[in-house]
Amino acid sequence: MHPLLSLSVFGLLLPAALMRVEDSALDCIPRRSVPSNGNNALLFQEEGVFNYSTMLLREDLDLLVVGAREAVFALDLRNISRKITSVEWKVPLNQVKACGSKGKNEKTECKNYIRIIHEMTDGKMYVCGTNAFDPACKNMSYVDGNLTFTEPAEDGKGKCPFDPSQRHASIMIKNDLYSATSVNFLGSESVLMLSPSVNPQSGPIRTDIKTSWLYDPTFVSMASMPDSEKDGDDDKVYIFFSETALEFDCYSKLGVSRVARVCKGDQGGRRTLQKKWTSFLKARLECPVPGSKLPYIIQDSYRWCDPSLHWKECVFYATFTPQSLTSEISAVCAYRMSDISKQFSEGKYKTQTQVEGLYVKWVTFSGEVPKPRPGTCINKEATNSEIKTTLDLPDKTLQFIQDKPLMDQAIEPMEGKPLLMHKGAAFTQIIVKQVQALDGEKYNVMFIGTDQGKLLKALHNKDMFIIEEVQLFTPPQKIKILKFSNNTGQIYVGSDVGVAQISPANCERSSTCFDCVLSRDPYCGWDKDEGKCVSVSSSQSVLIQDMKGNARLCPDAAPVVETLKISPGETLKLMCPSTSNLAKLIWMRNGTPLPHSPEDGLLILDDSDNNNNTSGKYSCLSVEKSKAGEYKTVVVNYEVSRSLENTRRDITQAQSGGQSRSGLIVAVVVLVVSLVLLLTWKVVKRHINLPCDRTKTKEEPQQTRDLEARDARVPLAAKTPNNHTNAPCQSDGTNPTGVNFSSMHLPVDESTI
């Protein structure tokens, strides 16, 4: 007897059902994974337009203003799929040709990529673009439902990057533009610059051209902070970036993450550091990932402040990725504003010293620090010493900061370690929102974008917990910007191929109380009266919610029971739908556990010859751990009984197929006999050449064989650029209903921008 026919029952385990290990050191697994066809997101995209990487929330106008390549769009803030208006800003043909003559690609690089959109005090908007490697800026107005540019354009050098692929950062404060970007065609010189709106002819304030100030930096974000109430300190601007480190003794370039600070009232020095920052200080940011030998590199930061607390209680959340290909782990670290401020106001400085001839080493400065302290803003103490502005600072203080802008100690993250570590797609953007749960506590929920188009929703409550990951863009696209509107409570996501809008809640994804509570989502609770998971903010009912995941609070619910028939020799596949990647699934038959095997269900084979009776009650149990304990629930029950009929059934939840062994044997014997008779007849009629026959058959053309060999080597999923990959249809021939950009016809090299 064939060994396959002797099997009666064997269990199959779902692939994602792995029990989460407590205190997992290097990876936090999302509890739920949501595909693109179930993400409930709204989409905006315009045919022929790419790189939707700049956003401005105009909540006063109920608009989302989006900057893309050669266009600016005004979208309905409550439904971004509705375009209100748009305006183009294209590059003249002669300028495109001039850009191409300098070695740039006319079809991609020599376009105008909108990189800056800021609101001005009069309600107008300040817009800057790369303009075919000749940055330019314009004022833009929204009047009577239309966007219009004000001519002529002004020079954008030092405000906007030349190269659309280079990262930059900017912020506008009372029409004063603070920008961090490159200032030349080659991108070899970078600055942090203030372009004042008042008396602009006086010129900008910028960083000094020294590697000790900036050395091949990559800017990621900016944020402003208010002054100190006690000592009348000046407002400040913080810049987050990465650069090549000079303070380490390395044979090759080593990247490090930094935070720098300047004072808003800085006017530069009178003789030393003329039109240069006199308050520029920088410090290294630590985000220690266990096992990593190289510093992690910052990708984005988000300033979160509780309006009821002092500004020093603000927290900067930042995403980090490894600078080598040896790791796939991304991390999130958080830094207290008080720790950053203390480092700049009280910390020691680093200085260069010569060792063994021409060799230069960075060490802690142990000499006397001049007064006023280098890098400090003009405060009451300075004003009392007749130093009214930075123009009055003594040369000794200015010379010190010119040579020693780097602080000695690095800034450590909260808790001394990352809040989150996740293996997989690299983290890109982050925003943080505070939500009050039903227990009265406030929880900071992080929304993290990845380079594969996924949006992670994570919660930090002494431990890190990823509530879900949502696939927003198909084919996968790098998330380049995240925004949150307090007016609509919606998240807006930008990528190369379009913009998506998604709710932070989406509680309806949990169909049971067990699933709703174990998700530990402060946005959601279980409504016993309605029998569904609902948003806490929109419900007036008494809801069940527990931030530790205490599923015992849920009422008992009778699981679904399906009755199925199985015929002798037939197979049944019992399905067990699980919504949690952290759950372990256990199959039982009549109360007895069944063995596991790596498949997506339980397969039953009825063998009548062995008198194996497969009838009985089959149960699929889900076992999941949370902070409150371990919980077990029945997902589905099947009542399986034997049938005398030998027919094939088409069942939605249980797929059946197969035939009796005797019928199979008869069919095989008939087939073999037929083949033998056919071959004998062919030989007799000499339709088949025997080995001894020297007659040559007609050879297949070499070209056809070569094409077949080449086609055989083509992979099933070719790694083509994201911007022109066509996503496959679903098995039923329809496209997914979620966000899908695969229908666009995109240029081959567009994904490089």
GULO-238634 format. One line per field, with one value per residue (C-alpha): residue number from 1; z, x, y. Coordinates in pm, 1 decimal. Each point is the difference from the previous one (the first is absolute). Example, Ala and Ser with C-alpha at 12.3 -4.5 7.8 and 13.67 -1.06 7.14 Angstrom:
# GULO-238634
seq = 1,2
pz = 780.0,-66.0
px = 1230.0,137.0
py = -450.0,344.0
***
This chain:
# GULO-238634
seq = 1,2,3,4,5,6,7,8,9,10,11,12,13,14,15,16,17,18,19,20,21,22,23,24,25,26,27,28,29,30,31,32,33,34,35,36,37,38,39,40,41,42,43,44,45,46,47,48,49,50,51,52,53,54,55,56,57,58,59,60,61,62,63,64,65,66,67,68,69,70,71,72,73,74,75,76,77,78,79,80,81,82,83,84,85,86,87,88,89,90,91,92,93,94,95,96,97,98,99,100,101,102,103,104,105,106,107,108,109,110,111,112,113,114,115,116,117,118,119,120,121,122,123,124,125,126,127,128,129,130,131,132,133,134,135,136,137,138,139,140,141,142,143,144,145,146,147,148,149,150,151,152,153,154,155,156,157,158,159,160,161,162,163,164,165,166,167,168,169,170,171,172,173,174,175,176,177,178,179,180,181,182,183,184,185,186,187,188,189,190,191,192,193,194,195,196,197,198,199,200,201,202,203,204,205,206,207,208,209,210,211,212,213,214,215,216,217,218,219,220,221,222,223,224,225,226,227,228,229,230,231,232,233,234,235,236,237,238,239,240,241,242,243,244,245,246,247,248,249,250,251,252,253,254,255,256,257,258,259,260,261,262,263,264,265,266,267,268,269,270,271,272,273,274,275,276,277,278,279,280,281,282,283,284,285,286,287,288,289,290,291,292,293,294,295,296,297,298,299,300,301,302,303,304,305,306,307,308,309,310,311,312,313,314,315,316,317,318,319,320,321,322,323,324,325,326,327,328,329,330,331,332,333,334,335,336,337,338,339,340,341,342,343,344,345,346,347,348,349,350,351,352,353,354,355,356,357,358,359,360,361,362,363,364,365,366,367,368,369,370,371,372,373,374,375,376,377,378,379,380,381,382,383,384,385,386,387,388,389,390,391,392,393,394,395,396,397,398,399,400,401,402,403,404,405,406,407,408,409,410,411,412,413,414,415,416,417,418,419,420,421,422,423,424,425,426,427,428,429,430,431,432,433,434,435,436,437,438,439,440,441,442,443,444,445,446,447,448,449,450,451,452,453,454,455,456,457,458,459,460,461,462,463,464,465,466,467,468,469,470,471,472,473,474,475,476,477,478,479,480,481,482,483,484,485,486,487,488,489,490,491,492,493,494,495,496,497,498,499,500,501,502,503,504,505,506,507,508,509,510,511,512,513,514,515,516,517,518,519,520,521,522,523,524,525,526,527,528,529,530,531,532,533,534,535,536,537,538,539,540,541,542,543,544,545,546,547,548,549,550,551,552,553,554,555,556,557,558,559,560,561,562,563,564,565,566,567,568,569,570,571,572,573,574,575,576,577,578,579,580,581,582,583,584,585,586,587,588,589,590,591,592,593,594,595,596,597,598,599,600,601,602,603,604,605,606,607,608,609,610,611,612,613,614,615,616,617,618,619,620,621,622,623,624,625,626,627,628,629,630,631,632,633,634,635,636,637,638,639,640,641,642,643,644,645,646,647,648,649,650,651,652,653,654,655,656,657,658,659,660,661,662,663,664,665,666,667,668,669,670,671,672,673,674,675,676,677,678,679,680,681,682,683,684,685,686,687,688,689,690,691,692,693,694,695,696,697,698,699,700,701,702,703,704,705,706,707,708,709,710,711,712,713,714,715,716,717,718,719,720,721,722,723,724,725,726,727,728,729,730,731,732,733,734,735,736,737,738,739,740,741,742,743,744,745,746,747,748,749,750,751,752,753
pz = 0.0,-87.2,312.4,-87.7,14.8,348.4,147.2,172.8,179.3,14.2,134.2,-182.9,180.6,-129.5,-95.3,186.2,323.5,200.0,368.3,80.5,224.5,307.2,4.8,-358.4,-27.7,-365.8,-162.3,73.4,-215.3,-110.9,144.7,-314.7,-365.9,-228.5,-378.4,-241.5,-111.1,356.7,119.7,-25.9,-133.8,-237.2,-293.9,-213.5,-306.0,-322.8,-326.2,-99.5,334.8,247.8,323.4,239.5,274.5,135.1,202.6,177.3,216.2,-54.3,259.2,-20.0,-364.0,52.1,-251.9,-31.6,-223.4,-168.8,-190.6,-271.0,-318.3,-196.9,178.0,323.5,94.8,238.7,125.9,217.9,348.8,89.0,-321.0,-187.9,-298.3,-82.5,-163.8,52.2,-232.3,-116.4,-159.8,-212.4,30.1,-287.9,-112.5,-335.8,-275.2,-37.8,372.4,-25.7,-284.8,202.6,290.9,-228.6,-146.5,350.0,15.6,161.8,-126.5,-187.0,49.9,376.5,176.3,-216.5,121.9,273.9,318.8,259.2,324.3,224.1,77.9,305.7,115.8,34.4,246.3,-264.2,-97.0,-314.9,-47.3,-69.8,-254.9,-115.5,-260.1,-139.9,-338.4,-211.6,237.7,29.6,319.3,-3.4,231.6,-53.6,202.3,-52.7,81.6,37.7,-106.2,-113.1,-15.4,-215.5,60.7,-169.6,0.6,32.6,-255.8,-22.6,178.0,242.0,50.9,205.8,56.2,362.6,48.4,-222.8,-121.3,-357.3,-21.3,47.7,154.3,279.5,334.3,165.1,287.1,46.9,227.2,-26.9,308.9,-49.2,-368.3,87.5,-181.8,173.2,-250.2,4.3,-345.2,-261.4,-162.0,-319.4,-315.2,106.8,344.2,160.2,230.8,252.8,228.9,276.7,-102.3,114.5,-273.9,186.5,-121.8,160.8,-167.0,-235.0,-176.1,310.0,-107.0,161.6,311.5,-67.5,131.0,-41.9,-281.0,225.5,26.7,377.5,-47.0,-274.1,-174.3,-281.3,189.5,-79.7,151.8,108.5,204.2,191.6,298.2,190.9,377.5,214.9,229.0,366.7,214.9,294.3,-159.3,-307.7,-230.1,-375.5,-205.4,-168.5,-311.6,16.2,-302.9,-22.2,-249.5,-58.6,-113.9,-22.9,343.4,59.4,367.3,-51.4,-104.7,-303.6,-320.8,-195.3,27.6,286.7,8.8,321.6,93.2,128.8,140.8,-39.4,141.6,-92.4,157.0,-192.6,94.1,-129.1,-225.8,-35.5,135.8,-66.1,-106.4,65.7,-150.0,-203.2,-141.8,163.8,288.0,336.9,179.2,-209.9,221.3,-81.3,192.3,-90.0,42.8,139.6,-94.5,128.0,-177.1,160.0,-217.2,-226.7,-24.2,-202.0,97.4,-132.5,-242.8,60.5,-271.0,146.3,322.8,147.5,283.1,241.1,273.0,265.7,-4.7,373.8,85.4,-19.8,-337.0,150.8,41.9,-377.1,-158.5,-337.5,-154.1,-275.3,-241.5,-57.5,-247.1,-15.7,-215.8,-111.2,-184.9,281.9,183.6,-94.7,333.4,20.6,327.1,165.7,272.7,202.2,152.5,268.4,-85.0,347.3,-67.9,-331.9,148.5,296.1,-225.9,-198.4,299.6,247.2,-187.6,-78.3,-344.9,-225.1,-144.3,-246.9,109.9,-195.4,84.8,-152.5,-254.8,-245.5,156.9,147.5,278.2,154.3,380.2,282.8,44.0,352.4,-16.2,108.1,-176.8,-87.8,112.6,-124.3,-51.1,-369.3,-183.5,248.3,-110.0,108.2,336.9,296.3,136.9,-327.8,-27.4,349.7,-117.6,-281.6,-261.3,-171.3,-321.5,-139.2,-169.8,347.5,85.0,67.4,-256.8,257.2,31.7,-376.0,-75.0,248.3,-162.1,-347.2,90.2,244.6,-100.6,105.4,348.7,178.6,121.5,-210.3,81.6,131.3,-79.8,255.6,198.4,-147.4,-286.2,-303.9,59.6,-298.3,-212.1,-302.5,-259.3,-354.6,-214.4,94.2,202.7,-174.9,153.8,342.4,165.8,357.2,139.2,360.7,66.4,327.2,63.1,200.8,308.2,5.7,-89.8,-300.9,-247.9,-273.5,-321.0,-268.7,-370.6,-191.0,-376.8,-174.5,-330.5,-110.0,24.4,337.6,286.9,346.6,298.3,321.2,368.7,271.0,348.0,189.9,-279.5,-375.0,-181.1,-372.3,-33.5,-376.2,-325.8,-298.7,-360.8,-155.8,-338.8,-250.2,-152.1,308.4,5.4,248.7,235.6,-29.5,222.2,277.7,124.6,256.3,10.0,336.8,-177.0,-190.0,217.2,-317.5,-105.9,-338.4,-169.5,-301.0,-236.1,-350.4,-164.3,206.6,328.3,239.8,281.1,281.7,336.9,303.7,147.0,-243.9,292.0,-227.6,-88.7,329.7,-42.0,354.3,350.4,55.0,-299.9,85.4,358.3,-82.1,-261.1,293.9,-222.3,201.1,-294.5,19.2,238.8,-16.7,1.6,165.9,-112.1,-363.9,4.2,-183.6,50.6,-25.3,31.1,358.0,-106.9,-200.2,241.8,291.6,117.3,279.7,-172.7,91.8,-28.9,185.4,-84.3,143.2,-220.7,265.4,-226.0,300.1,4.0,-314.4,28.4,-100.7,-365.3,-170.2,-286.4,-346.8,-61.6,-354.7,-90.8,-271.7,-168.7,-115.2,-226.2,8.2,-168.0,-4.2,146.0,187.8,72.2,312.3,12.5,314.2,-67.0,240.4,18.9,231.3,-89.1,370.9,46.5,4.1,-161.6,140.0,-170.5,210.5,-88.4,258.6,263.6,-95.9,-141.8,-354.1,-126.8,-182.7,-350.1,-197.8,-208.7,6.3,134.3,112.3,-266.5,61.9,-213.4,56.4,-54.4,16.7,-55.3,328.3,178.1,86.5,105.3,-52.0,139.7,305.0,132.3,-124.8,182.6,-83.3,309.1,8.0,284.6,47.3,273.3,114.4,295.7,198.0,-63.3,-249.7,-163.8,-190.1,-214.4,-253.7,-344.8,-185.5,49.8,-265.5,34.8,-251.0,-77.8,-258.1,-307.1,-224.4,-303.5,-192.3,-143.5,-0.4,202.8,-40.5,350.7,78.9,326.7,-55.1,-343.5,-97.5,-276.9,-88.8,-101.9,120.4,-12.0,-208.8,-262.5,-10.4,-49.5,-281.8,-173.6,26.4,-139.4,-293.9,-74.4,7.3,-227.9,-243.4,-13.9,-62.3,-285.2,-150.4,12.2,-154.0,-286.2,-58.3,-15.3,-243.3,-222.0,43.2,131.6,271.9,-81.3,203.7,127.5,-279.1,-267.3,-162.2,-160.2,112.9,123.4,-87.0,245.6,195.4,-105.9,224.4,47.6,145.9,246.5,103.5,66.8,207.4,198.6,57.6,107.6,241.6,175.1,50.0,370.7,104.3,160.4,-174.3,209.2,-220.2,125.0,229.2,-207.7,-301.3,149.4,-84.2,297.6,-82.6,24.5,265.9,-66.8,-108.7,-266.9,176.6,129.1,374.7,135.7,210.9,-102.0,-317.7,-227.4,-235.1,-287.5,-57.8,-283.1,161.2,-145.8,52.8,203.5,197.4,319.9,40.7,95.6
px = 0.0,124.7,120.4,-203.6,-318.5,76.4,-16.4,-323.3,34.5,284.2,3.2,114.4,112.2,-46.2,339.0,-37.6,-115.7,315.2,-18.0,162.6,299.8,-12.7,257.2,101.7,332.1,23.5,-340.5,-354.8,-252.0,-316.3,-307.5,-204.8,104.4,-245.1,37.9,-48.7,-342.7,-127.9,165.4,-313.0,216.6,-92.1,227.7,104.6,219.9,22.1,96.6,355.4,83.8,246.3,184.5,-273.3,252.4,-92.3,-311.5,-152.0,-311.3,-223.3,-262.7,-128.1,-91.4,-89.4,272.2,295.3,254.9,228.6,319.4,104.0,206.0,-88.4,-333.6,-168.9,-339.5,-269.3,-195.5,-309.1,139.4,-290.7,14.6,327.5,-133.9,-183.3,231.4,-105.7,254.8,360.4,268.7,298.2,356.4,198.8,354.5,49.3,142.4,319.6,67.7,-57.6,252.8,251.7,-45.6,50.4,316.2,149.2,-38.6,-343.5,-291.9,-243.4,-295.7,32.9,255.7,-52.7,-356.4,-140.7,-54.4,-195.6,193.7,-125.7,-352.9,-41.0,-285.8,76.0,-153.2,-228.9,-145.7,206.5,233.7,372.6,90.7,346.2,105.2,318.4,-74.7,236.2,295.6,-60.3,-209.9,-270.2,-277.8,-337.8,-292.6,-324.7,-355.9,-327.7,-285.9,-351.4,87.2,310.7,374.6,210.2,372.5,137.8,266.0,291.1,178.2,281.6,330.1,-38.9,365.5,57.8,-373.6,-76.0,232.1,131.9,-27.0,-350.8,154.3,173.9,-174.4,-57.9,-188.6,-169.3,-234.4,-159.8,-45.1,-172.7,101.6,365.1,114.4,243.7,137.4,258.9,107.9,276.8,103.1,175.5,-64.7,220.3,-160.2,343.9,-67.2,-282.6,-127.2,-243.6,-130.8,-241.6,-162.3,-154.5,-324.4,80.8,285.7,86.7,264.8,216.8,59.0,-54.9,159.9,166.5,241.6,373.9,174.2,190.1,-19.8,-14.4,-339.3,-151.5,170.1,-201.9,-331.8,-339.7,-273.1,-325.4,-212.3,-29.7,-201.4,-35.1,-18.5,-114.5,222.6,69.4,-233.7,239.1,313.6,-154.6,186.9,-51.6,-217.8,192.2,-4.9,113.4,131.4,25.1,244.8,272.0,355.2,347.3,162.2,335.2,31.9,60.5,326.7,-113.9,168.8,-322.0,-282.6,-238.1,-349.1,-155.3,-331.7,-10.2,-222.4,108.0,-138.9,-1.1,-166.7,-269.1,138.6,350.1,132.7,355.3,316.0,133.7,353.0,31.4,-276.7,-153.2,-333.4,73.3,-179.1,148.4,-227.2,54.9,59.8,-40.6,0.7,-5.3,-322.1,25.1,-248.3,169.5,-127.3,134.9,251.7,69.2,365.0,-71.6,-214.6,-354.5,-95.5,-296.6,-269.7,-268.9,-108.3,-325.8,-43.4,-276.0,-105.9,-269.0,-161.5,-67.4,370.0,315.0,177.5,296.4,-230.1,-32.0,135.4,162.3,-78.4,237.8,31.1,338.5,138.1,336.5,276.3,116.4,-168.4,72.7,-324.2,-366.9,-106.0,-147.3,-52.7,-186.7,170.2,-145.1,184.7,-115.5,25.6,140.9,293.5,78.0,-25.6,220.2,269.8,23.9,-21.2,222.1,192.0,370.4,145.0,223.5,317.7,268.9,353.6,305.2,150.4,321.0,62.5,-284.3,-242.3,-306.2,-212.0,-323.6,6.0,-199.0,78.8,132.2,103.0,-180.1,-328.9,-40.1,-293.3,-266.8,-11.4,59.2,-315.5,-247.3,-278.2,-25.7,-177.0,-55.3,347.2,160.4,-224.3,101.4,363.3,-72.4,-17.8,-326.9,47.1,245.0,180.0,120.2,152.5,376.6,235.0,129.3,-344.8,-53.1,340.6,-71.1,-330.7,152.6,256.1,-202.9,-367.2,-16.9,-110.9,203.7,-274.6,-264.8,-368.7,-143.8,-355.3,-276.1,36.8,350.1,-120.8,-229.4,-373.3,-49.7,210.3,-144.7,154.3,-120.4,-76.6,210.9,-167.0,-32.6,-250.3,-164.9,-280.6,-128.9,-347.3,-116.4,-323.2,-192.2,-125.2,-306.2,217.1,69.9,366.5,159.4,198.0,234.8,-75.3,267.8,-75.5,310.9,46.6,232.0,183.8,-238.6,-318.4,-113.5,-135.4,68.5,-217.6,195.0,-60.7,260.9,-126.9,310.0,36.9,-29.3,-301.4,-74.2,-376.7,-1.0,182.4,-200.2,113.2,-90.4,168.4,3.0,249.8,203.7,108.3,217.8,-202.3,155.9,-219.4,-259.5,-243.0,-281.5,-294.6,-153.5,-311.0,-78.1,185.6,143.6,352.1,136.6,276.2,210.1,205.2,145.0,-323.9,-278.8,-152.8,-200.7,-237.6,-71.0,-173.8,217.1,-276.5,-156.5,-149.0,-229.1,295.7,-62.5,-308.0,-4.1,32.4,299.5,179.9,-104.9,131.6,321.6,86.5,63.5,-99.9,-88.3,-210.0,-235.6,-238.2,-257.3,-365.9,-194.4,-335.1,99.1,225.4,285.5,330.8,-51.2,195.1,8.8,-35.2,-318.7,-186.4,-226.7,-38.3,180.1,296.2,238.2,364.5,312.8,344.3,164.8,-209.7,-217.7,-229.9,-179.9,-209.4,-173.3,-332.4,-14.1,-80.5,-106.3,236.1,-131.0,-72.0,9.2,-138.1,192.9,-25.7,295.2,-15.4,237.7,328.6,-86.7,200.2,-123.3,197.6,-119.7,85.3,71.9,9.8,233.2,40.3,301.7,362.0,67.2,-251.1,78.6,-264.0,-78.5,-221.0,-195.0,-218.4,-252.7,205.2,332.8,278.2,111.3,359.2,111.4,133.8,100.5,-309.1,-293.3,-268.2,-82.7,-16.3,-208.5,23.6,-259.5,141.7,-277.9,235.9,175.5,-329.2,112.0,-310.1,66.4,-336.0,-7.2,26.4,298.5,86.7,252.3,126.0,192.4,248.8,147.0,200.5,-37.4,123.2,-300.5,56.9,-58.3,-340.0,-154.5,-309.4,-173.9,12.9,-214.7,-157.7,-66.0,-236.1,127.1,-199.1,43.3,-219.0,-76.7,9.0,326.9,-47.1,223.6,-117.8,70.1,-2.4,93.7,184.2,89.6,141.6,-62.5,144.7,134.3,-136.9,1.6,319.4,-159.7,-117.0,345.7,167.5,-240.1,62.7,377.6,-12.8,-217.3,233.9,312.7,-154.3,-111.5,348.2,160.6,-239.4,54.2,378.9,-13.7,-213.7,236.2,302.8,-171.4,-97.2,356.0,-137.6,263.4,369.2,160.5,354.6,141.3,-176.7,243.0,-273.9,32.3,-304.2,-55.0,199.6,-162.1,124.9,281.6,-166.5,-312.7,204.1,197.4,-318.1,-143.7,320.9,1.2,-365.7,70.5,252.7,-241.1,-93.3,-361.4,18.3,253.6,143.3,-97.2,-11.5,-295.6,-141.8,-85.5,-62.7,-341.8,-155.3,-178.4,-376.3,-161.4,-87.7,-350.9,135.8,-90.1,231.1,23.4,-237.1,263.6,266.7,165.5,218.0,97.9,-218.0,214.9,250.7,317.8,347.1,263.4,239.7,-255.3,48.7,349.6,-126.2
py = 0.0,346.1,182.9,310.0,-200.6,-122.0,350.4,74.8,333.7,251.1,356.2,308.9,316.1,355.7,153.7,327.5,-160.0,39.1,78.0,333.0,-41.9,217.1,281.2,-65.0,176.5,86.1,-22.8,105.2,-185.4,184.7,-168.1,53.3,29.2,179.9,-42.3,288.0,-122.1,31.5,321.1,224.2,283.3,282.1,71.8,293.2,-23.4,198.4,-166.9,93.0,164.9,-149.3,66.1,114.2,72.3,346.0,82.3,297.5,-27.6,305.0,-84.4,358.8,-67.4,-367.7,-86.9,-232.8,172.9,-253.0,74.0,-244.3,9.4,314.4,43.0,106.8,-144.5,122.8,-302.9,-25.8,-56.8,-229.8,-202.0,32.4,-193.3,324.7,252.4,361.9,159.3,-18.7,214.4,-97.5,127.5,-142.1,71.7,180.5,-221.0,204.3,-40.3,-375.8,-17.3,201.0,-240.3,-298.8,150.5,-13.4,-376.0,-30.8,-208.6,225.2,-235.5,-35.8,220.5,310.3,49.3,221.8,-198.8,198.6,-30.5,283.9,120.8,224.6,221.0,371.0,242.2,155.6,-336.9,-36.6,-294.3,-2.6,-268.6,-111.1,-256.1,-152.2,164.2,-214.6,38.3,375.9,37.4,266.1,118.8,167.6,128.7,-190.5,109.2,-187.3,226.9,-93.6,-368.1,46.0,-21.1,269.3,79.8,350.7,87.6,38.8,-282.7,74.7,-178.3,-316.2,-85.7,-88.9,-45.5,-297.6,-277.8,-10.7,-377.2,-147.9,-312.2,195.4,28.6,335.4,163.1,336.7,190.1,344.8,218.0,335.6,-0.5,-70.6,-313.6,-235.0,-249.1,-277.0,-111.7,3.9,328.8,-106.2,-200.1,-290.4,-23.4,6.9,296.8,6.0,273.1,74.9,340.2,269.7,208.1,296.6,154.3,335.6,186.5,-289.2,208.7,-35.8,-358.8,-340.0,-147.6,-334.3,-262.4,38.5,-191.3,-237.9,-377.8,34.8,169.4,-218.2,-291.9,-160.0,35.0,-150.5,218.3,-163.5,243.9,328.0,117.7,326.2,32.7,296.1,201.7,-59.6,207.4,37.5,141.3,160.6,-234.3,21.7,-235.4,-278.7,-215.8,-363.1,-189.3,-378.5,-147.4,-256.2,67.8,-146.2,-2.1,165.4,-88.5,-373.1,-163.4,-197.7,-106.4,56.1,251.0,-66.3,146.2,132.9,159.7,357.1,268.1,363.6,321.8,369.4,303.3,185.7,339.5,-80.2,279.7,-125.7,159.7,348.6,-103.2,-372.3,-214.2,281.3,-118.9,-335.8,-168.8,88.4,-249.1,-314.2,-303.9,-367.0,-328.0,-366.3,-199.1,-351.2,-271.2,-316.7,-311.5,-320.4,-178.5,296.3,102.8,315.8,300.7,1.7,278.6,230.5,8.6,225.4,167.7,124.6,248.7,-93.3,243.4,-20.7,347.3,-25.2,-45.9,213.3,5.8,-182.7,-301.6,-30.2,-318.0,-58.2,-338.8,-111.1,-291.7,-163.5,-253.6,-181.1,143.8,-343.1,-285.3,-242.2,80.6,31.6,147.6,350.4,182.6,286.1,202.4,287.7,296.8,240.0,366.9,60.4,-235.4,168.6,348.9,-92.5,-141.2,323.7,233.4,-189.6,-269.2,-9.7,63.2,-203.8,146.4,-104.2,-67.9,-107.9,-336.0,-133.8,268.6,61.1,-245.7,179.3,-148.6,124.7,11.8,156.1,368.7,50.2,364.4,313.7,69.6,370.6,211.1,38.8,-375.5,-85.5,-101.9,147.0,230.1,360.6,-21.1,230.2,-71.5,106.8,304.8,111.2,-20.4,248.3,-276.3,83.1,-204.1,-254.4,289.0,99.8,-339.4,9.5,-153.8,-248.2,-156.9,0.6,-151.7,-276.9,-97.2,24.2,-267.0,-211.1,-38.4,-368.0,-102.2,-265.8,-234.0,-168.8,40.4,-325.6,-113.7,-38.2,-323.9,-30.2,-219.4,2.8,5.4,-227.8,-234.7,-173.0,-227.8,49.9,303.2,302.7,276.0,336.8,246.2,29.3,196.1,-38.2,65.4,-18.8,-189.6,-26.1,-352.2,-100.1,-57.1,375.3,-40.6,169.7,-206.2,115.6,-187.0,0.6,-21.2,-105.7,-8.1,-245.3,-19.1,-276.5,205.8,-132.6,208.7,-143.6,89.7,-52.1,57.4,46.5,-81.3,-116.9,-252.5,44.0,-137.7,32.8,-1.6,-43.6,55.9,124.4,-34.0,335.9,-10.8,-287.5,-49.8,99.8,365.1,183.9,218.5,345.6,214.9,-38.1,264.3,-4.5,239.4,78.7,132.4,-319.0,-250.9,-152.1,-102.9,109.3,-195.6,102.0,-216.1,17.4,-111.3,152.7,114.0,-216.8,97.6,-243.1,7.3,-79.7,-219.2,-253.4,-193.6,-201.4,-221.8,-182.8,-219.6,-145.5,138.8,-226.5,151.3,356.8,-13.0,-187.0,263.6,240.1,290.7,314.4,117.6,-301.4,-176.5,-279.8,103.4,-284.6,135.6,35.8,-303.7,169.8,180.2,376.2,323.6,126.7,363.8,-61.0,-228.1,89.7,-360.0,-180.6,-160.9,-280.3,101.9,-104.7,137.2,-310.8,-224.2,-164.6,-201.0,-152.8,316.3,-121.8,-184.4,-364.3,-47.1,-320.4,-79.7,-73.0,-370.0,-133.9,-340.1,-183.2,-338.6,-211.5,-304.7,-296.9,90.5,368.5,290.4,304.5,315.0,177.4,369.2,205.1,375.8,180.6,377.9,-3.3,-68.0,-54.0,-280.1,-371.6,-219.9,-345.1,-258.4,-250.7,-299.7,-104.0,184.6,-160.6,222.7,-82.1,21.4,312.8,33.0,311.6,73.8,239.5,-231.1,-351.3,-270.7,-311.6,-316.5,-269.8,-351.9,-256.8,-296.7,71.7,50.3,351.1,186.3,373.2,104.1,220.1,353.0,200.4,321.2,271.6,183.0,327.4,46.5,347.3,169.3,359.7,202.7,-125.8,-369.9,-278.5,-36.2,-288.5,19.6,-221.8,156.0,-252.6,-345.3,-261.0,-299.5,-255.4,-315.1,-276.7,-13.1,-297.2,225.4,24.0,347.4,303.3,298.1,365.4,149.2,357.7,-57.4,-367.4,-93.1,-360.8,-213.5,-342.3,-337.6,-357.8,-203.2,-275.8,245.8,152.9,-340.0,-96.0,332.5,-41.6,-358.4,107.4,289.9,-219.3,-265.4,269.2,152.1,-343.0,-74.1,345.6,-30.7,-349.4,128.3,295.9,-228.8,-234.6,290.7,145.1,330.5,-26.4,-47.7,-272.2,53.3,-207.9,209.8,247.1,207.6,365.5,181.0,360.8,214.3,278.9,344.2,120.9,336.8,-159.2,-205.3,307.5,196.6,-282.2,-26.8,372.3,2.2,-281.5,218.0,292.5,23.3,-10.6,345.4,219.5,279.4,292.5,360.5,60.8,281.6,-216.6,-343.4,-143.8,-174.2,-327.3,-33.0,-209.4,-360.8,95.6,232.3,322.0,266.7,59.3,261.0,173.5,248.3,-130.9,206.5,-280.3,124.4,309.0,12.6,126.9,67.5,-264.0,211.0,200.2,-200.1,139.2,346.0
***
